[in-house]
Amino acid sequence: MMKKFFFLFLAFSFINYSSAVEFYEILNDPDNVVLNEKFAKERLSKGDLPAALSAIERVLNLKPTNTPLRLLRAELLVQLGNNSLAETELKALLKLPLGELQKSQVNNLMAIIEDRNSLTKNSISTSLILANTNNVNSYPSSGLLESFLNGNRTFSTYSSFDGESVATDDTSSQFIITYTNEYDLKNQDKDLLISRASVNVGRGDNSRYSNNRGFSIQSGLNLKRGNLLILPSVSYTKSKGDTKADNTLIRGSLNSIMPLAESLSGNLGISYSSLRHKNDPRFTTADQGDGDSIDLSFGVDKSIRPNLIGSSKLSLTKFQPYKSQFASGSAAYLSSQANERGTKSLNLSLTNLLTNDSRLQMGYTYTSSKNKFADITANKIRKDSNKTLSVSYFKAGKEVSSALNDWNFIGTVNRTDNNSNISQFDFNKTDFSLVATRAFDF
C-alpha cells in the first residue's frame, strides 16, 4: 500500500509555520486557505484524519482544481472507510490529465476499494519446513520393552519399526501448500466464512520415520456478536506415513473469545474428533487405535506491557476407543479398550512483541494422562507425564529485505520429556524447525 500522507508533502512541502493553528482560528476564518492547509498538515501529523479531511475539503471548496489535494482527500476517504465518496472522487480524477505517479496512486486506491467490495478473497500460501530431531522414532529412554508373562514381569530389548533398537537422529524437509477462501457474509462486520485446503509432503534424510504425506480441508466461521467472537469449525484430515498406518481425523470445534477486563481476554473451547486407522499387511492391528475424543479448554490472555503478552490454557481431554468393532473379550477388544484415557494439559506462554513484524515466544506445556484399563502387554495401568519447553522466533520478511515482502519466517526449538510408568512409552527428544512461508492473494 502507498505510504500514508504521501501527497500531503507534495501539497504542503512549501509551507513552514512556527506555531500551531487552533480550531477557534478556523472557526473565526473558515475560508482562510493558508490556515486550513496548515491545520490539515498538523492534524495529519497527529493522526487525526477526520479533522484533516474537513480542513482539506474547506480548501477544495475555494480551490477545486488542486489535484494533489483531491488525491489526498481520496486517500483519506479510503483510510476512513468511506469507499463510496472515495470512488466518486477517483473516477472524476481519472478524467483529468494526470501524471504517471498520480495515475498509479489513483489505480492503487481503486484496487483497494475493489478488494474491500469483493464478497470473496482467495489466497495461496506455500511453506517449506526444515527440521531436525534427535529421536524421530520416539525411542524409549530405557530402551526396554516391559511385558508381563505367566505372572512374571520381564524386560527385553525394544525394537521400533524397521528393527530400530536406538533413537534415530534425522533431518527432514516438508512442503505444504494451502489455499484459503474468505467469504464475507455481509450481515455484520467481521462475519466471515473461511475455508482452507492444504496438501503436505515430507521426507527424511536418514530414515523413513519422517516420510509422510496427506491433505486436509477445513471450514469455519468468524462471528462477531457484541464483544464476543465465536469461531465454529469443522475439518477432515487424511495422513499417510511409511512407519505408521494410514489414518483419517474428522474434527468439529466451537471456540469463543471475549474481553474480561482491561488488557485481559478469555477463551473457551470445546471440540469433538474421530480418529480411524486403516489396516494393511504392515499394520494388521492399526484399527485398535481407533477412537473418539472430547476436549474442553479454558484460557486467558493478559497484556502485561504494551509489547508483552502472557497466556495460559487448561485443557481436559477424554479419549474413548472404538472397541465395539471387535468381539467382546477378544485380544483386539482388550487392546482397544486399554487405550481409553483421560488427559489434563496446562500451557503457559510469554510473547514479546519485539517490533510490529517480529516476536519472540517462550512456552511451557505440562500434560498428565492416565489410562482407565491395563495395557495388555505390561498388565499395568499406564500413567504418563509430559513436559515440553519451546522457544520460537517469528520475523516478517519485509524486515529483512523489500524483496521478501510476501515471506514470513519462524524458527522453533522444542524439548520434550515423556515419563511413563511403562518403559516402552518413556522417551525424550529435542526438535528444531525452520519454516519459510510465502503467501499471496489472487
C-alpha positions as CSV (number, residue, x, y, z in Angstrom):
1,M,0.0,0.0,0.0
2,M,1.2,3.6,-0.7
3,K,2.8,5.5,2.2
4,K,0.3,7.3,4.3
5,F,0.2,11.1,3.7
6,F,2.5,10.9,0.6
7,F,0.6,13.6,-1.2
8,L,0.4,15.7,1.9
9,F,4.0,16.5,1.5
10,L,3.6,17.2,-2.2
11,A,0.8,19.6,-1.5
12,F,2.2,21.2,1.7
13,S,6.0,20.9,1.4
14,F,6.4,24.6,0.8
15,I,4.6,25.5,4.0
16,N,6.6,26.3,7.1
17,Y,4.9,27.9,10.2
18,S,6.3,28.3,13.6
19,S,3.1,27.9,15.7
20,A,0.1,25.5,15.7
21,V,-3.2,26.6,14.4
22,E,-6.0,26.4,17.0
23,F,-9.5,25.3,16.0
24,Y,-11.0,28.6,17.1
25,E,-8.9,30.3,14.5
26,I,-10.5,28.2,11.8
27,L,-14.0,29.0,13.2
28,N,-13.2,32.7,13.0
29,D,-11.9,32.5,9.5
30,P,-13.2,29.2,7.8
31,D,-12.3,30.4,4.3
32,N,-8.6,31.2,5.1
33,V,-6.8,28.8,2.7
34,V,-3.4,29.2,4.4
35,L,-4.9,28.4,7.9
36,N,-6.8,25.4,6.7
37,E,-3.7,24.0,4.9
38,K,-1.6,24.3,8.0
39,F,-4.4,22.9,10.2
40,A,-4.7,19.9,7.9
41,K,-1.0,19.3,8.0
42,E,-0.9,19.4,11.8
43,R,-3.9,17.1,12.2
44,L,-2.3,14.6,9.8
45,S,0.9,14.6,11.7
46,K,-1.1,13.7,14.8
47,G,-3.2,11.0,13.0
48,D,-6.4,12.9,13.3
49,L,-7.7,12.0,9.9
50,P,-11.3,13.3,10.2
51,A,-10.2,16.8,11.2
52,A,-7.6,16.8,8.5
53,L,-10.2,15.8,5.9
54,S,-12.5,18.6,7.0
55,A,-9.8,21.2,6.6
56,I,-8.8,19.8,3.1
57,E,-12.4,19.9,2.0
58,R,-12.7,23.6,3.1
59,V,-9.7,24.4,1.0
60,L,-11.1,22.5,-2.0
61,N,-14.3,24.5,-1.8
62,L,-12.1,27.5,-2.7
63,K,-9.5,25.8,-4.8
64,P,-11.4,22.9,-6.6
65,T,-8.7,22.4,-9.2
66,N,-5.9,21.5,-6.7
67,T,-5.3,17.9,-8.0
68,P,-2.8,16.9,-5.2
69,L,-5.3,17.9,-2.6
70,R,-8.0,16.0,-4.3
71,L,-5.8,12.9,-4.4
72,L,-5.1,13.4,-0.7
73,R,-8.8,13.7,0.0
74,A,-9.5,10.5,-1.8
75,E,-6.7,8.7,0.1
76,L,-8.1,9.9,3.5
77,L,-11.6,8.8,2.5
78,V,-10.3,5.3,1.7
79,Q,-8.4,5.2,5.0
80,L,-11.6,6.2,6.8
81,G,-13.6,3.5,5.1
82,N,-15.8,5.9,3.0
83,N,-15.5,3.8,-0.2
84,S,-18.4,5.4,-2.0
85,L,-17.2,9.0,-1.8
86,A,-13.6,8.0,-2.5
87,E,-14.7,6.0,-5.6
88,T,-16.6,9.0,-6.9
89,E,-13.6,11.3,-6.4
90,L,-11.2,8.8,-8.0
91,K,-13.4,8.3,-11.1
92,A,-13.5,12.1,-11.5
93,L,-9.8,12.4,-11.2
94,L,-9.3,9.7,-13.9
95,K,-10.9,12.1,-16.4
96,L,-8.2,14.7,-15.7
97,P,-4.7,14.9,-17.3
98,L,-2.7,13.2,-14.5
99,G,1.0,12.4,-14.3
100,E,2.2,8.8,-14.2
101,L,2.7,8.9,-10.4
102,Q,-0.8,10.3,-9.9
103,K,-2.3,7.7,-12.2
104,S,-0.6,5.0,-10.2
105,Q,-1.9,6.5,-7.0
106,V,-5.5,6.5,-8.3
107,N,-5.2,3.0,-9.6
108,N,-3.9,1.7,-6.2
109,L,-6.7,3.4,-4.4
110,M,-9.3,1.9,-6.8
111,A,-7.8,-1.5,-6.3
112,I,-8.1,-1.2,-2.5
113,I,-11.8,-0.3,-2.8
114,E,-12.5,-3.1,-5.3
115,D,-10.8,-5.6,-2.9
116,R,-12.9,-4.3,0.0
117,N,-16.1,-4.6,-2.0
118,S,-15.4,-8.1,-3.1
119,L,-17.5,-10.8,-1.3
120,T,-14.8,-13.4,-1.6
121,K,-11.0,-13.3,-1.3
122,N,-8.6,-16.0,-2.3
123,S,-5.0,-16.6,-1.3
124,I,-2.3,-19.2,-1.7
125,S,0.5,-19.9,0.8
126,T,3.5,-22.2,0.4
127,S,5.6,-23.4,3.3
128,L,9.0,-25.1,3.3
129,I,9.9,-26.7,6.7
130,L,13.4,-27.9,7.5
131,A,13.5,-29.9,10.8
132,N,15.9,-31.9,12.8
133,T,15.2,-34.3,15.7
134,N,17.4,-36.5,17.8
135,N,14.7,-39.1,18.4
136,V,12.4,-39.2,15.3
137,N,11.2,-42.7,16.2
138,S,10.3,-41.7,19.8
139,Y,12.5,-44.5,21.0
140,P,12.0,-45.2,24.8
141,S,14.6,-43.7,27.2
142,S,15.1,-47.1,28.8
143,G,15.3,-49.0,25.5
144,L,13.4,-51.8,27.1
145,L,10.1,-53.5,26.3
146,E,8.1,-54.2,29.5
147,S,5.8,-57.2,29.5
148,F,4.0,-59.5,31.9
149,L,4.1,-63.2,31.1
150,N,3.0,-66.1,33.2
151,G,2.8,-64.0,36.3
152,N,6.3,-62.6,35.9
153,R,7.4,-59.1,34.8
154,T,10.1,-59.3,32.1
155,F,12.1,-56.7,30.1
156,S,13.6,-57.2,26.7
157,T,15.4,-55.0,24.2
158,Y,12.9,-52.8,22.4
159,S,12.8,-52.6,18.6
160,S,10.8,-49.9,16.9
161,F,9.7,-50.0,13.2
162,D,12.3,-51.3,10.7
163,G,14.0,-53.1,13.7
164,E,15.5,-49.8,15.0
165,S,16.8,-50.5,18.5
166,V,18.2,-47.0,19.3
167,A,16.9,-43.4,18.9
168,T,17.2,-42.2,15.3
169,D,18.6,-38.8,14.6
170,D,17.1,-37.4,11.4
171,T,16.8,-34.2,9.3
172,S,13.7,-33.8,7.2
173,S,12.1,-31.4,4.8
174,Q,8.4,-30.8,4.4
175,F,6.5,-28.8,1.8
176,I,2.9,-27.5,2.4
177,I,0.7,-25.6,0.0
178,T,-2.6,-24.1,1.3
179,Y,-5.5,-22.5,-0.5
180,T,-7.7,-20.2,1.6
181,N,-11.0,-18.6,0.6
182,E,-12.7,-15.9,2.7
183,Y,-16.3,-15.2,2.1
184,D,-17.9,-12.0,3.6
185,L,-21.4,-12.9,4.9
186,K,-22.3,-9.2,4.5
187,N,-24.6,-9.3,7.6
188,Q,-22.3,-7.8,10.1
189,D,-18.7,-6.6,10.3
190,K,-16.2,-9.4,10.8
191,D,-18.6,-12.2,9.9
192,L,-16.6,-14.4,7.6
193,L,-16.8,-17.9,6.2
194,I,-13.2,-19.2,5.9
195,S,-12.4,-22.4,4.0
196,R,-8.9,-23.9,3.6
197,A,-7.5,-26.9,1.7
198,S,-3.9,-28.0,2.1
199,V,-1.5,-30.7,0.9
200,N,1.7,-31.7,2.6
201,V,4.6,-33.9,1.6
202,G,7.6,-34.7,4.0
203,R,10.8,-36.8,3.6
204,G,13.6,-37.7,6.0
205,D,17.2,-37.8,5.1
206,N,18.3,-40.9,7.2
207,S,15.1,-42.9,7.9
208,R,11.5,-43.5,6.9
209,Y,10.0,-42.1,10.1
210,S,9.8,-38.6,8.7
211,N,8.3,-39.7,5.4
212,N,4.7,-38.5,5.3
213,R,2.0,-37.1,3.1
214,G,-1.6,-36.0,3.4
215,F,-4.2,-33.4,2.8
216,S,-6.8,-31.6,4.9
217,I,-9.8,-29.4,4.3
218,Q,-11.3,-27.1,6.9
219,S,-14.3,-24.7,7.0
220,G,-15.1,-22.3,9.8
221,L,-16.9,-19.1,10.7
222,N,-15.8,-15.9,12.3
223,L,-18.9,-14.4,14.0
224,K,-18.7,-11.2,15.9
225,R,-21.6,-10.7,18.4
226,G,-21.0,-7.6,20.6
227,N,-17.8,-8.2,22.4
228,L,-17.9,-11.9,21.8
229,L,-16.0,-13.6,18.9
230,I,-17.5,-17.0,18.1
231,L,-15.4,-19.5,16.0
232,P,-17.1,-22.7,14.9
233,S,-15.2,-25.0,12.5
234,V,-15.1,-28.5,11.0
235,S,-12.1,-30.3,9.4
236,Y,-11.1,-33.5,7.7
237,T,-7.5,-34.7,7.5
238,K,-6.1,-37.8,5.9
239,S,-2.5,-38.8,6.7
240,K,-0.1,-41.4,5.3
241,G,3.3,-42.4,6.5
242,D,5.9,-45.1,5.9
243,T,6.2,-46.1,9.5
244,K,2.5,-45.7,10.6
245,A,-0.8,-46.8,9.3
246,D,-3.0,-44.5,7.2
247,N,-5.5,-42.6,9.2
248,T,-8.3,-40.1,8.9
249,L,-9.3,-37.5,11.5
250,I,-12.6,-35.7,11.5
251,R,-12.9,-32.8,13.9
252,G,-15.6,-30.3,14.9
253,S,-14.9,-27.4,17.3
254,L,-16.5,-24.3,18.8
255,N,-14.4,-21.6,20.3
256,S,-15.2,-18.2,21.7
257,I,-13.1,-15.2,22.7
258,M,-14.2,-12.2,24.8
259,P,-12.7,-9.4,26.8
260,L,-12.9,-9.9,30.6
261,A,-11.3,-6.6,31.8
262,E,-8.8,-4.1,30.6
263,S,-5.9,-5.8,28.9
264,L,-7.4,-9.2,29.7
265,S,-9.4,-11.6,27.5
266,G,-10.7,-15.1,28.0
267,N,-11.3,-18.0,25.6
268,L,-13.4,-21.1,25.9
269,G,-13.4,-24.1,23.5
270,I,-15.0,-27.5,23.0
271,S,-14.1,-30.0,20.3
272,Y,-15.1,-33.5,19.2
273,S,-12.8,-35.6,17.0
274,S,-13.0,-39.1,15.5
275,L,-9.7,-41.0,14.6
276,R,-9.8,-44.0,12.3
277,H,-6.9,-46.2,11.1
278,K,-6.6,-48.4,8.1
279,N,-5.2,-51.9,8.5
280,D,-2.7,-53.3,5.9
281,P,-0.1,-56.1,5.8
282,R,2.4,-54.0,7.7
283,F,-0.1,-52.7,10.3
284,T,-2.5,-55.5,10.9
285,T,-3.8,-54.2,14.2
286,A,-3.9,-50.5,13.4
287,D,-7.6,-50.2,13.9
288,Q,-7.1,-51.0,17.6
289,G,-6.1,-47.3,17.9
290,D,-9.4,-46.0,16.6
291,G,-11.4,-43.8,18.9
292,D,-13.2,-40.5,19.6
293,S,-12.1,-37.6,21.7
294,I,-13.9,-34.8,23.5
295,D,-11.8,-31.8,24.5
296,L,-12.6,-28.8,26.8
297,S,-10.3,-25.8,27.1
298,F,-10.3,-22.6,29.1
299,G,-7.7,-19.9,28.8
300,V,-6.8,-16.2,29.4
301,D,-4.5,-13.8,27.6
302,K,-3.1,-10.8,29.5
303,S,-1.3,-7.8,28.2
304,I,1.4,-7.3,30.8
305,R,3.1,-4.4,29.0
306,P,2.4,-2.9,25.6
307,N,4.8,-5.4,24.0
308,L,4.5,-8.3,26.4
309,I,1.6,-10.8,26.4
310,G,1.1,-13.7,28.8
311,S,-1.2,-16.6,28.0
312,S,-2.4,-19.7,29.9
313,K,-4.7,-22.5,28.9
314,L,-6.1,-25.6,30.7
315,S,-7.4,-28.5,28.6
316,L,-9.3,-31.6,29.6
317,T,-9.5,-34.5,27.1
318,K,-11.2,-37.8,27.2
319,F,-10.3,-40.5,24.6
320,Q,-12.9,-43.2,24.1
321,P,-11.7,-46.2,22.0
322,Y,-13.9,-47.6,19.3
323,K,-13.8,-51.1,20.7
324,S,-17.3,-52.2,19.7
325,Q,-15.9,-53.2,16.3
326,F,-14.3,-56.2,17.9
327,A,-15.7,-59.3,19.6
328,S,-16.2,-58.6,23.3
329,G,-13.4,-60.1,25.4
330,S,-11.1,-60.8,22.4
331,A,-7.4,-59.8,22.4
332,A,-8.3,-57.0,19.9
333,Y,-11.1,-55.8,22.1
334,L,-8.9,-55.7,25.2
335,S,-6.1,-53.9,23.3
336,S,-8.5,-51.3,22.1
337,Q,-10.1,-50.9,25.5
338,A,-6.7,-50.3,27.0
339,N,-6.4,-47.0,25.1
340,E,-9.2,-45.3,27.0
341,R,-7.7,-42.4,28.9
342,G,-8.2,-39.0,30.4
343,T,-5.7,-36.2,29.8
344,K,-5.1,-32.9,31.6
345,S,-2.9,-30.2,30.0
346,L,-1.6,-26.8,31.1
347,N,0.0,-24.5,28.6
348,L,1.8,-21.3,29.6
349,S,3.4,-18.9,27.2
350,L,5.0,-15.4,27.1
351,T,5.2,-13.4,23.9
352,N,7.5,-10.5,23.5
353,L,6.5,-8.2,20.5
354,L,9.9,-7.0,19.5
355,T,8.6,-4.9,16.6
356,N,5.3,-4.8,14.6
357,D,6.7,-7.6,12.4
358,S,8.8,-9.8,14.8
359,R,8.2,-11.6,18.1
360,L,9.8,-14.0,20.5
361,Q,7.7,-16.6,22.3
362,M,8.6,-18.9,25.1
363,G,6.2,-21.7,26.2
364,Y,5.8,-24.5,28.7
365,T,3.3,-27.3,28.5
366,Y,2.7,-30.0,31.1
367,T,0.4,-32.9,30.3
368,S,-0.7,-35.7,32.6
369,S,-2.6,-38.7,31.3
370,K,-4.0,-41.9,32.8
371,N,-5.5,-44.9,31.1
372,K,-8.6,-46.5,32.5
373,F,-7.7,-50.1,31.7
374,A,-4.5,-52.0,31.9
375,D,-2.1,-52.3,29.0
376,I,-2.4,-56.0,27.9
377,T,1.4,-56.3,27.3
378,A,2.6,-54.8,30.6
379,N,-0.5,-55.7,32.6
380,K,-0.4,-52.3,34.2
381,I,-2.5,-49.1,34.1
382,R,-0.5,-46.7,32.0
383,K,0.3,-43.2,33.5
384,D,2.3,-40.5,31.6
385,S,3.5,-37.1,32.4
386,N,4.8,-35.0,29.5
387,K,6.8,-31.7,29.7
388,T,7.6,-29.6,26.7
389,L,9.7,-26.4,26.7
390,S,9.6,-24.3,23.5
391,V,11.2,-21.2,22.1
392,S,10.1,-19.7,18.8
393,Y,11.1,-16.6,16.9
394,F,8.9,-15.0,14.2
395,K,10.1,-12.4,11.7
396,A,8.4,-10.9,8.7
397,G,10.4,-11.0,5.5
398,K,9.9,-7.3,4.9
399,E,12.1,-6.6,7.9
400,V,14.9,-8.4,6.2
401,S,14.5,-7.0,2.6
402,S,11.9,-5.4,0.4
403,A,12.3,-8.4,-1.9
404,L,10.8,-10.6,0.8
405,N,7.6,-8.7,1.4
406,D,5.4,-11.8,0.9
407,W,7.5,-14.0,3.2
408,N,7.4,-14.9,6.9
409,F,10.0,-16.9,8.8
410,I,9.6,-18.9,12.1
411,G,12.3,-20.8,13.9
412,T,11.4,-23.1,16.8
413,V,13.2,-25.3,19.3
414,N,11.3,-27.9,21.4
415,R,12.5,-30.1,24.3
416,T,10.0,-32.9,25.2
417,D,10.3,-35.3,28.1
418,N,7.7,-38.0,28.4
419,N,7.9,-40.0,31.7
420,S,5.8,-43.2,31.7
421,N,5.4,-45.9,34.2
422,I,5.6,-48.4,31.3
423,S,9.2,-48.4,29.9
424,Q,8.3,-48.6,26.1
425,F,6.4,-45.3,26.4
426,D,9.1,-43.4,28.2
427,F,11.1,-41.1,25.9
428,N,12.7,-37.7,25.4
429,K,13.6,-35.7,22.3
430,T,14.8,-32.3,21.1
431,D,13.4,-30.9,17.9
432,F,14.4,-27.9,15.8
433,S,12.5,-26.5,12.8
434,L,12.7,-23.5,10.5
435,V,9.6,-22.6,8.5
436,A,9.6,-20.2,5.5
437,T,6.1,-19.2,4.2
438,R,5.1,-17.2,1.2
439,A,1.5,-16.0,0.9
440,F,-0.1,-14.0,-1.9
441,D,-3.7,-13.0,-2.8
442,F,-5.2,-13.6,-6.2
